């Protein structure tokens, strides 16, 4: 339901009128104004259901997200879609999968239960051809709580290699979280 201009409080009405005047938009103020025509039901975008909320092909979601770039919003359309940085890193991982370095790859498929009910969901999880399990967390910047969770995951799950990935100065910076709690930088190729 759309609000009519007459129904708005005076301060919001003035703000709307001023904004419309600056943009050259004519506002209809009569009470009998017809509501805008709705698109036919066949053209409306369906709301995602529980079954349809997870994309069947994350690679396609990554390609679409990178192609859209910073079009309208930085956040993904759905909670299960990667954001722009995660999608870019995902394309790097899919290239590794195509080169047969990675046997299996998934996005947000593994949630680790740490001590005291704390949980960590790694952005990307993979199994290599030689049987190693790798988990990547893509970060714009590292917060203290994330750092603590990643170190705790590296300590608690010896079978998992935990990596932090950041996009800085037009290159990927990868850091492996070691069991001793030290972060070592791995220079990109």
C-alpha positions as CSV (number, residue, x, y, z in Angstrom):
1,X,0.0,0.0,0.0
2,X,1.3,3.4,-0.9
3,X,0.8,6.4,1.3
4,X,-1.0,9.4,-0.1
5,X,0.7,12.8,0.2
6,X,-2.2,14.1,2.2
7,X,-1.7,11.3,4.8
8,X,1.9,12.2,5.6
9,X,2.8,14.4,8.5
10,X,3.5,18.0,7.5
11,X,7.3,17.8,7.8
12,X,7.5,14.7,5.6
13,X,5.0,16.2,3.1
14,X,7.2,19.3,2.8
15,X,10.3,17.1,2.4
16,X,8.6,15.1,-0.4
17,X,7.3,18.1,-2.2
18,X,10.8,19.8,-2.1
19,X,12.5,16.6,-3.3
20,X,10.0,16.3,-6.1
21,X,10.3,19.9,-7.1
22,X,14.2,19.6,-7.3
23,X,13.8,16.5,-9.5
24,X,11.1,18.0,-11.7
25,X,8.4,15.5,-10.7
26,X,4.8,16.5,-10.5
27,X,3.0,15.2,-7.5
28,X,-0.7,14.4,-7.5
29,X,-2.4,15.7,-4.4
30,X,-6.0,15.0,-5.0
31,X,-7.6,12.5,-2.7
32,X,-9.3,10.7,-5.5
33,X,-6.0,9.9,-7.3
34,X,-6.0,6.4,-8.6
35,X,-3.4,4.1,-7.2
36,X,-0.6,3.2,-9.6
37,X,-1.4,0.2,-11.8
38,X,0.1,-3.0,-10.5
39,X,2.0,-5.3,-12.7
40,X,0.3,-8.5,-13.7
41,X,0.8,-11.4,-11.3
42,X,2.8,-13.3,-14.0
43,X,5.4,-10.5,-14.2
44,X,5.8,-10.0,-10.4
45,X,9.0,-11.5,-8.9
46,X,8.1,-14.5,-6.8
47,X,9.1,-14.5,-3.2
48,X,11.7,-17.1,-2.4
49,X,10.3,-20.1,-0.5
50,X,12.3,-22.3,1.8
51,X,12.9,-24.8,-0.9
52,X,13.9,-22.2,-3.5
53,X,16.0,-20.1,-1.2
54,X,19.3,-21.9,-1.9
55,X,20.6,-21.5,-5.5
56,X,21.2,-24.7,-7.4
57,X,24.4,-23.4,-8.9
58,X,26.5,-21.2,-6.7
59,X,28.9,-20.6,-9.6
60,X,26.2,-19.0,-11.6
61,X,25.3,-16.8,-8.5
62,X,29.0,-15.8,-8.3
63,X,29.2,-14.9,-12.0
64,X,26.0,-12.9,-11.8
65,X,27.1,-11.1,-8.6
66,X,30.5,-10.1,-10.1
67,X,28.8,-9.1,-13.4
68,X,26.4,-6.8,-11.4
69,X,29.2,-5.4,-9.4
70,X,28.2,-2.4,-7.3
71,X,25.1,-1.8,-9.2
72,X,22.6,-1.1,-6.5
73,X,23.6,-2.6,-3.2
74,X,26.7,-4.3,-1.7
75,X,24.7,-6.9,0.1
76,X,23.6,-10.1,-1.7
77,X,20.0,-10.5,-2.9
78,X,19.4,-13.5,-0.7
79,X,21.1,-14.6,2.5
80,X,22.5,-17.7,0.8
81,X,24.1,-15.7,-2.1
82,X,27.7,-14.5,-1.8
83,X,28.5,-10.8,-1.6
84,X,30.7,-9.3,-4.2
85,X,34.1,-10.1,-2.5
86,X,33.0,-13.6,-1.7
87,X,31.8,-14.1,-5.3
88,X,35.2,-12.9,-6.7
89,X,37.0,-15.3,-4.5
90,X,34.6,-18.0,-5.4
91,X,35.5,-17.6,-9.1
92,X,39.1,-18.0,-8.2
93,X,38.2,-21.3,-6.4
94,X,36.1,-22.5,-9.3
95,X,39.1,-21.9,-11.6
96,X,41.1,-24.1,-9.2
97,X,38.4,-26.7,-9.4
98,X,38.5,-26.6,-13.2
99,X,42.3,-27.1,-13.0
100,X,41.6,-30.2,-10.9
101,X,43.3,-28.9,-7.7
102,X,39.9,-28.9,-5.8
103,X,37.7,-32.0,-5.9
104,X,34.7,-30.5,-4.1
105,X,33.7,-26.9,-3.3
106,X,30.8,-25.4,-1.5
107,X,29.6,-22.0,-0.2
108,X,28.3,-21.7,3.4
109,X,28.0,-25.4,3.7
110,X,29.9,-26.0,6.9
111,X,29.2,-24.4,10.3
112,X,31.7,-25.3,13.0
113,X,30.5,-25.5,16.6
114,X,33.1,-24.0,18.8
115,X,33.2,-23.9,22.6
116,X,30.4,-22.2,24.6
117,X,27.9,-22.5,21.8
118,X,29.8,-20.2,19.5
119,X,29.5,-21.0,15.8
120,X,31.6,-20.2,12.8
121,X,30.3,-20.6,9.2
122,X,33.2,-20.5,6.8
123,X,32.5,-18.7,3.5
124,X,34.0,-21.4,1.3
125,X,34.8,-25.0,2.1
126,X,36.7,-27.4,-0.2
127,X,38.2,-30.9,-0.4
128,X,41.4,-31.2,-2.4
129,X,42.4,-34.1,-4.6
130,X,44.9,-35.3,-2.0
131,X,42.2,-35.4,0.7
132,X,42.9,-32.1,2.6
133,X,40.0,-30.0,3.8
134,X,40.3,-26.2,3.4
135,X,38.1,-23.5,4.7
136,X,38.2,-19.8,3.6
137,X,36.7,-16.8,5.3
138,X,36.6,-13.8,3.0
139,X,37.0,-10.5,5.0
140,X,37.0,-6.9,4.1
141,X,38.7,-6.2,7.4
142,X,39.3,-8.4,10.4
143,X,37.4,-7.8,13.6
144,X,38.5,-9.1,16.9
145,X,35.6,-11.5,17.4
146,X,36.2,-13.0,13.9
147,X,39.9,-13.4,14.6
148,X,39.2,-15.2,17.9
149,X,36.7,-17.5,16.2
150,X,39.2,-18.4,13.4
151,X,42.0,-19.1,15.8
152,X,39.7,-21.2,17.9
153,X,38.5,-23.2,14.9
154,X,42.2,-23.8,13.8
155,X,43.0,-25.1,17.3
156,X,39.9,-27.2,17.7
157,X,39.7,-28.8,14.2
158,X,43.1,-30.1,13.3
159,X,41.8,-31.7,10.1
160,X,40.8,-28.4,8.7
161,X,43.1,-25.7,7.2
162,X,41.6,-22.4,8.0
163,X,42.4,-19.5,5.7
164,X,41.6,-15.7,5.7
165,X,41.4,-14.0,2.4
166,X,41.3,-10.3,1.7
167,X,41.2,-8.3,-1.5
168,X,43.8,-5.5,-1.1
169,X,45.5,-3.3,-3.6
170,X,44.1,-5.3,-6.6
171,X,45.4,-8.6,-5.3
172,X,44.3,-11.4,-3.1
173,X,46.1,-11.7,0.3
174,X,45.8,-15.2,1.8
175,X,46.7,-15.9,5.4
176,X,46.6,-19.3,7.0
177,X,45.6,-19.5,10.6
178,X,48.0,-21.9,12.2
179,X,47.2,-24.0,15.3
180,X,49.7,-22.0,17.4
181,X,47.6,-18.9,16.7
182,X,50.1,-17.3,14.3
183,X,49.0,-15.8,11.0
184,X,51.5,-16.2,8.2
185,X,51.1,-14.3,4.9
186,X,51.2,-16.3,1.7
187,X,52.2,-14.2,-1.2
188,X,50.0,-14.5,-4.3
189,X,51.4,-16.2,-7.4
